[in-house]
């Protein structure tokens, strides 16, 4: 059975979620830093070229670190996690920091020709974009047999006190809670 490779729309939505998250963090961080600096350095402040270049460099490093860090440490970003996606190598192994950094560089290359590198996943059998080809990675729908996060009850576990399992639909038939056939 072929692995469930993630589609372009799902991957795009996950990317948009991550871009919103990373830019919100960067905005809050820059506002706090600006307020701190304005209290430490009295007088009139102005934006000059070195300040703008330093800010842009810090933003690029932060965004690259966000993506590479999440891919290398847990195999998905928060946006990917929300949509049930995971990143692995083409051999099914975990993605290391080197490969994650290569994928960030591949994303930059994919974006340069008006995003055409991302559209490569529309015609590829494994739905790999240019960034995946560069890094040797694939994006898969997370396995339903994956180990749940700590504190997340499994569906087979007894419900917590005061909570009932919801009704379940099996092959078009609604079953009452706890009546799932073996």
C-alpha positions in Angstrom: 0.0 0.0 0.0 1.4 3.4 -1.0 2.0 6.0 1.8 -0.7 8.7 2.0 1.2 11.6 0.5 -0.2 15.0 1.5 -1.9 17.1 -1.2 -1.1 20.6 -2.3 -4.1 22.3 -0.7 -3.5 20.7 2.7 0.2 21.6 2.6 -0.6 25.1 1.5 -3.1 25.6 4.3 -0.6 24.3 6.8 2.0 26.7 5.4 -0.4 29.7 5.8 -1.1 28.7 9.4 2.6 28.6 10.1 3.3 31.9 8.4 0.6 33.5 10.5 2.0 32.0 13.7 5.6 32.9 12.9 4.8 36.5 11.9 2.6 37.0 15.0 5.4 35.9 17.2 7.9 38.1 15.3 5.5 41.1 15.5 5.0 40.8 19.3 8.7 40.3 19.8 9.7 43.3 17.7 7.1 45.5 19.5 8.4 44.4 22.9 12.0 44.9 21.8 11.2 48.4 20.4 9.5 49.4 23.7 12.5 48.2 25.7 15.0 50.0 23.4 12.9 53.2 23.5 13.1 53.3 27.3 16.8 52.4 27.4 17.9 54.9 24.6 16.3 58.2 25.3 15.8 60.7 22.5 14.4 60.7 19.0 14.6 57.4 17.2 14.7 56.9 13.4 15.0 54.0 11.0 18.2 53.9 9.1 19.6 51.3 6.7 21.6 49.3 9.2 18.7 49.0 11.5 16.4 47.8 8.7 19.0 45.3 7.5 19.5 44.0 11.0 15.8 43.6 11.5 15.3 41.8 8.2 18.2 39.5 8.9 16.8 38.7 12.3 13.4 37.9 10.8 14.9 35.6 8.2 16.9 33.7 10.8 13.9 33.4 13.0 11.6 32.1 10.3 14.2 29.7 9.0 14.9 28.5 12.6 11.1 28.1 13.2 10.6 25.8 10.3 14.0 23.9 10.5 13.7 23.5 14.2 10.2 22.0 14.2 11.0 19.7 11.3 14.2 18.5 12.8 12.9 18.1 16.4 9.3 16.8 16.0 8.8 16.2 12.2 6.1 18.8 11.8 5.3 22.4 12.4 2.3 23.5 14.4 0.4 24.1 11.2 1.3 20.6 9.9 0.3 19.1 13.2 -3.1 20.9 13.1 -3.8 19.3 9.7 -2.4 15.9 10.5 0.8 16.1 8.4 4.3 14.8 9.1 7.6 15.2 7.3 9.9 12.3 6.8 12.8 11.4 4.5 12.1 9.5 1.3 13.3 6.4 3.2 10.8 7.0 6.0 13.3 8.2 8.6 13.2 11.3 10.8 14.4 14.5 9.3 17.7 15.8 10.8 18.8 19.4 11.2 20.9 19.3 8.0 18.0 18.1 5.9 15.6 20.5 7.5 17.9 23.4 6.7 18.2 22.2 3.1 14.4 22.1 2.9 14.2 25.7 4.1 16.7 26.6 1.4 14.6 24.6 -1.1 11.5 26.6 0.0 13.3 29.8 -0.9 14.3 28.4 -4.3 10.7 27.1 -4.9 9.3 30.6 -4.1 11.7 32.5 -6.4 10.0 31.7 -9.8 6.6 33.0 -8.6 6.0 29.9 -6.5 6.4 27.5 -9.4 8.6 25.2 -7.4 5.7 24.5 -5.0 3.5 23.5 -8.0 5.9 20.7 -8.9 4.0 18.7 -6.3 0.9 18.7 -8.6 2.6 16.5 -11.1 4.9 14.4 -9.0 3.9 10.9 -8.0 5.0 11.4 -4.4 3.7 15.0 -4.3 7.2 16.4 -3.7 7.8 20.1 -4.3 11.2 21.5 -5.2 11.9 21.9 -1.5 11.3 18.2 -1.0 13.4 17.2 -4.0 16.3 19.3 -2.6 16.1 17.8 0.9 15.0 14.3 0.0 11.8 14.5 2.1 8.1 13.7 1.7 5.1 15.1 3.5 2.6 12.4 4.6 -0.7 12.3 6.3 0.1 11.3 9.9 -0.5 7.6 10.6 -3.6 6.8 12.5 -1.5 4.3 14.5 0.8 7.1 15.7 1.6 7.3 19.4 -0.7 10.0 20.9 0.7 12.9 22.8 1.2 12.5 26.5 -2.1 13.2 28.3 -4.2 12.5 25.2 -6.6 9.6 25.9 -6.9 6.9 23.3 -10.3 6.2 21.8 -10.3 2.7 23.4 -9.6 4.0 26.9 -12.4 4.4 29.4 -13.8 7.9 29.3 -12.9 10.3 32.1 -15.4 10.7 34.9 -18.3 12.9 33.9 -17.6 12.4 30.2 -19.2 9.9 27.8 -17.9 8.6 24.5 -19.7 10.1 21.5 -21.8 7.9 19.3 -19.8 6.4 16.4 -20.6 5.7 12.8 -19.4 2.3 11.4 -20.3 1.6 7.8 -23.2 3.9 7.8 -24.7 2.7 11.1 -24.7 4.9 14.1 -23.6 2.9 17.2 -24.3 3.9 20.8 -21.2 4.7 22.9 -19.2 1.6 23.8 -21.1 -0.7 21.3 -18.4 -0.9 18.7 -18.1 -4.5 17.2 -14.8 -6.3 17.6 
